[in-house]
Amino acid sequence: MSDVRAAELAQGLAGVRARIAAACASCGRDAGGITLVAVTKHHPASDVELLAGLGVQHVGENRHQEAAAKLAELDPRVRSGLSVHFVGQLQTNKAAPVAGYADLVHTVDRARLARALDRGAQEQRSEPLPVLVQVDLQEGREAGRGGAVPGEVEELAAVVAGLPGLRLRGLMAVAPLGAPAAPAFERLAALAARVRRTHPGADVLSAGMSGDLEEAVAAGATHLRVGTAILGSRPAHR
Ligand SMILES: *Cc1c(COP(=O)(O)O)cnc(C)c1O
């Protein structure tokens, strides 16, 4: 059974790596500048272990309880080699534990959450917690999927940069629903360039999922968050 699943994951991963290579080739980028985050939400710890065996070093999770339980289940040798990316909307009261285990939090979208992560990070970490400010690219089209509206991003970035427990690493966004990804990612990249003028270390751009990773690579994404194209459709919510 595990052999069958390993083969499925190997195939999914190879397909995504080939798409990234092709996208990089078509815009003259080096694929070495791209970090692939395998989003393993709703998939079991055994999948994470198989992916690690296939060379995956970065995994993404979007819910604290699920992430914490899954990480605890992993073989310690696998766990110690993984970078954990928190990519979900985060409630302030779950911020402290996430600050304890995440290597990069992609979804800081309000000052209150930044301050809660800062407190958790100062209590539990010897080094600041790297974070991204999430940008809402919906631009008023129905309820957003989280994120600060573009006009508030620079102010939030300044708040994050001023917190001793956090390190501002860049911006993240999900493409808008019902609108083309490419122009939205271009707006995100322009905003990221503005933020970098004030915060040169904020050089991470997290954009692109299974359906739009090519557009994200073209816009300069450094981190792609890919679930379905690697792991298949997610099992029913547990
Ligand atoms: C689930 C998720 C992804 C991965 O989405 P796929 O379409 O399955 O690749 C990426 N980013 C975030 C924030 C997610 O919640």
PDBQT file of the ligand as one rigid body, heavy atoms in Angstrom, charges set to zero:
ROOT
HETATM    1  C1  LIG A 301      -4.276  24.477   0.492  1.00  0.00    +0.000 C 
HETATM    2  C2  LIG A 301      -3.415  25.652   0.235  1.00  0.00    +0.000 A 
HETATM    3  C3  LIG A 301      -2.482  25.641  -0.798  1.00  0.00    +0.000 A 
HETATM    4  C4  LIG A 301      -2.315  24.470  -1.754  1.00  0.00    +0.000 C 
HETATM    5  O1  LIG A 301      -3.379  24.493  -2.650  1.00  0.00    +0.000 OA
HETATM    6  P1  LIG A 301      -3.468  23.485  -3.911  1.00  0.00    +0.000 P 
HETATM    7  O2  LIG A 301      -4.437  24.134  -4.815  1.00  0.00    +0.000 OA
HETATM    8  O3  LIG A 301      -3.953  22.181  -3.345  1.00  0.00    +0.000 OA
HETATM    9  O4  LIG A 301      -2.118  23.372  -4.486  1.00  0.00    +0.000 OA
HETATM   10  C5  LIG A 301      -1.679  26.757  -0.952  1.00  0.00    +0.000 A 
HETATM   11  N1  LIG A 301      -1.794  27.830  -0.158  1.00  0.00    +0.000 NA
HETATM   12  C6  LIG A 301      -2.685  27.880   0.852  1.00  0.00    +0.000 A 
HETATM   13  C7  LIG A 301      -2.758  29.098   1.684  1.00  0.00    +0.000 C 
HETATM   14  C8  LIG A 301      -3.523  26.793   1.078  1.00  0.00    +0.000 A 
HETATM   15  O5  LIG A 301      -4.409  26.856   2.071  1.00  0.00    +0.000 OA
ENDROOT
TORSDOF 0
